[in-house]
C-alpha cells in the first residue's frame, strides 16, 4: 500500500506544478489551445486529490460494515475523474467556439509552446509510472489517473502542433480549431472513464478475467473436478473475489472434499491472475455427469466416458451442470 500512496503523492505534487506552468503559459499567450490544456490540468489536481483519499480508504482493513473491504471507493474515484474530464471538455468547446467566431490576439507563442512541450513530456513519464504501479498493485485508481495523464500528454502534443501551425501560417483561428478538436477528444476520454467505473460499480463481468480463469482451470484440471459452473467475479479495488460451483464425486468424504477445494483455491492464487478470495460451493455428481467424468475405475460409474467438456468462458459462467446433450 505504501508504494501506491507514494505514487499518488508524487502525481499530485507534479500535477499542481504543471497546472501552474500551463496557466502561466496561457496568461502569457492568450491561446485557447493552451487554455484547454490548462483546464484539463485543474482536473488532474482534483482527481489526484480524490485518488489519494480513495487509496487511503482502500488501505483500511475489512470491518463489520464493510466485509468486502473498502476497495469499491476506487470506482467512485474513477467516476469522479471521468465526470471532471467530461465537464472540462465541454467548457473548452464553448470557449473555443466563441473565440473561433470572435478571434483574439495571441502572443509569445514560442515561449508558450516550449512550456507546454515540457509539461507534456513530464505527464508522459508520470502517466507511464502510474499505470505500471497500478497494474502491479491491482489499483483501478492509479491506472485511471495514469491513463488520464497520458491523455494530457496527447493533448499537449496536439497543442504544440497547433501553436506551431499558428506561428508558421499566421492563421489565428487555427488556435481555436485545435482547442475545439482537443475538447471533443477530452469529452470522449471522460465518457470512457465514466463507462468503466459504472461497469465496476454494477459488478459487470470482466470478460478478460473470466477467460484467464477458464484457461487456467482447463489447463490444470484434475480428474476429481468433474465440472465447474456458475463462476462469478467481483473486483473491489485490489481485492478480487471469485465464487463458483465445483462438481465432485458424491461419495467423497468431507475431508477429501475440503482437500479438493483447497487445491482448487491454491491453483487460482498461484496463477497469473493474482491473489483472490474464493467462495467455492461443492456439488455432488449425478449419473448424467458420467459421460464426461475423467475419474478412472469409478465404483459408481453408470455410463462410459465419451467426451471431455472444454471449460470455456461462455460455459463456466452458466448456472447449471454441463450434462445436456447439446454439449456432446
N, C-alpha and C positions, 0 to 999 in steps of 0.2 A: 504493500500500500504506500510506503514511503516514496517509492520511485514515481508513483502516479501523482502524489502531491507535489513532488519536486518538479515534475514535468509541467504541471498546470500552473505552478507559481512562476516558472520561467516564461511560460507562454503569456501569462497575464502581464508581467513586467514588460516584456517585449512589445505586446500589443499597445500598451499605454505610450511607450516611447515612439512607436511607429505612427500611432494616431496623431500625436502632436507634430511629428515631422510632416505628415501629409497635410494637415490643416495649415501648417506654416507655408507649405508649397502652394496651397490653394489661395491663401491671402496674398502671396507674392504674385501669383499669375492671374487670378480670377478665372481659372479654367474650369469649365463644367466637368470635363473628364476627370480632372484631379479631385474635384468635389465628390464625384461618385465614388472614387477610391477612398477618400477620407471618410465619407459617410459609412461605408462598409466597415471601416476600422473602428468606428464607435460601436458597431455590433460586435466586433471581435472582443472589445474590452468588456462589454456587458456579458457576453456569452462566456468568456473565460472566468469572470467573477462567479457566475452561477455554476459553472462547471467545477470550480474549486469547492463550492459548498456541497455539490452533489457527491463529489469524490470523498469529501469528509464524511458525509452521511452514510455512504456505502461501506465505509471502513468500520462502522459501528456493528457490534455483534447482533445476532438474532435475539429477539426478546419475545415476551408473551403476546404483544400486539403485532409483531412482525415476524412470524415463524419462518418466513422465507427470506428474511433479511431485508435490507433497505435498498437493494440494487435497482429497483424499478425507477428510483429517482433519476437515474441516468436517462431514461426515456423522456422524462419531463424536461431535463436539461437540453436534450437534443431537439425536442419540440419547440422550446422557447427560442433556441438558436435559429431554428428554421423560420419561425414567425418574424423574428427581428430582421433576418436576412431578406425575407419577402417584403416587409414594410420599407426597408432601406431601398430596395429596388424600385418600389412604387414611387417613393419620394424623388428619386433620381430621375425617373421617367417624366414626372411632372415638371421638374426644374429644367431638364434638358429640352423638353417640348417647348416650354416658354422661351428659353434662350435661342432655340432654333428659329423661332418666329421673330424674336426681338434680340438679335445678336449683341453681345457685349465685347468690349475690347479685352484682349488678353496680352500679358506682358511677361517678360523674364521667363520665357518658356524653356530656355536651355537649362537654367538652374532647377526649374520645376521638374523637368524630365530626369535630371540626374538624381534628385531626391526620390522620386517615385521608383526609379530603377533600383536604387539601393534598398528601399523598403520592400520591394517585390522579391528581391533575392533573399533578404532576411526571412520573409514569410515562407519562402520555399523551403529553406533549411529547417525552420521551426515546424512547418506542416509535416514534412517527412519524418522528423523526430517524433512528433506526437502520434502519428499513425503507426510507427514502429513500436513505440511503448504501448499504445492502445491495443495493438494486435497481440503483443506478448502477454499483456496483463488482462486481456478479455474486457477492455473498457470501452463501452459504446461512446461514452462522453469524450474521451481522448481522441478516438477515431473521428468522431463528428467534428470536433474542434480542428483536428489536423486537416480534414478534407475542406473545411471552411477556409483555412489559411492557404491551402493550395488554390482554392478558388480565387482568393485575394491576390495570389501570385499571378494567375492568369489575367485577372482584370488589370493588374498593374502593367503587365506586358502589353495588353491592348491599349492602355492609356499612353504608354511610352510611344507605341506605334502611331497613335492618333496625334500626339503632340509633335512628333517628327514630321508627319504629313502637313500639319498646320504651318510649321516653320518653313518647309520646303515649297509649299504651294501658296501660302498666304491666305488660304480659304478658311476664315474663322469659323464658319458654320460646321466644318468637319469636327470641331471640338465637341459641339452639342450632339452631332450624329454619333460620334464614337461613344459618348456618355450614354445615349439612349440605347444603343446596341448592347453595351455592357449591362445596363439596367435589366434588360429582358433576360439576359443570362443569369444575373443575380437572382431574379424572381424564380427562375427555373430551379436553381440550386436550393433556394428556400423551400420550394414545394417538395423537392426530393427529401430534404431533411425532415419536413413535417410528415411526409408519407411514411418514411421508415420508422419514425418514432411512434406514430399512431399504430403501425403494424405491431411494434413491440408491446405497446400498452394493451392491445387487443389480443395478445398471445397468438399472433399469426404464425403459422407453421414455417419453420426455417427449412426450405427445400434442400439447401446445400448440406445442412447439418444432418437431416434425415437420410440423405444419400450417403454421407460419410458413415453413419451408423449402420445402415443396411450393408454396405460394403465390408465394414469391419466384422459384423456378425456372420455374413455369408462366408468370408474367407477363413474364419476361425470357429465355425460352428462345431459343436460337439454332438455326438450321436444322441445323448440324452435330451438335448434341446430339440424336441420334436417340432415345435412350432413357435414363432414369435409373431404377435399381433397386437393391435390397439396401442401402438407406440406413439407417444406424445412428448414433446419437448417444450420447456419454458425457460427463457433466459431472464435472469434478474441481475442486471449488471454483469459482474464477473462470475456469478453463480449460475450454473447450468443444472436444471432439474429434468430428469427423464423418468417417465413411467411407462410400463408395458406389461403385457401378459406373456408368460413363457409356459408352453405345454410340456409337462414332464410325465414319465410313466406313472400311472396311478398307483402302482404297487410300491413306489419308493417310500421308505420311512422318512420321518420328519428330518432326521439328521442328514440324510442324503439329499433331500430337497434343499435344505439350508446350504449344503456344500455346493450344489449346482448353482444356486442363486448367487452365492459368494464368488464363484468362478466367473459367472456372467458379469457381475459388477466389476471385478478386477480386470477383465478383458477390456471393457469400455474405458475404465480410468487409466489404463496403461497405453491406450491408443493415442493417436494424434488429435483426438477430439478434445482432450483436456480433462481436467477434474470435473466430475459430475456427481450429483446426488441422485441415486436411483431408488425408485419405488417399483418393485417387481412383484406382480401377482402370479403365483404358481397355479396353473390349470392342470387338472388330471387329463390324461389322454382318453380318447374314445375309440371304439372299434373302427370308426371311419378314418382315423388317423393312420392306420396300419400301412396303407399303400404308399405312404411317403416317409415312414419311420425308418431310420438308419440302424436302429439297435439290432445287433446280431444275436441269435439264439434267444429271442424274447420268449418268455414262458407263457405269455398270454396272446401271442400274435394270432389274429383271426384272418388275416389276408396277407399275401406275399407283397414284398416291396416292389413297386412298379416304376416310380419316377420321383426324383428329388424336386421339391418345390423351391425355386430360387427366391430368396428373400430380397425382393426389390423394394425401392422406396414406396411405390404405389401399393404394394402388398402388405407390408408390415404395419401400415397405419390403419388398416381396416380392423373393425372390431368384431372379428369372428375367426374361428379356427378355419384353416385353409384346406378343407376336405371336399369342396364342391367339385363336381365332375368337370366343370369348365376349366379348372386349373391343370388338368391332366393332359 
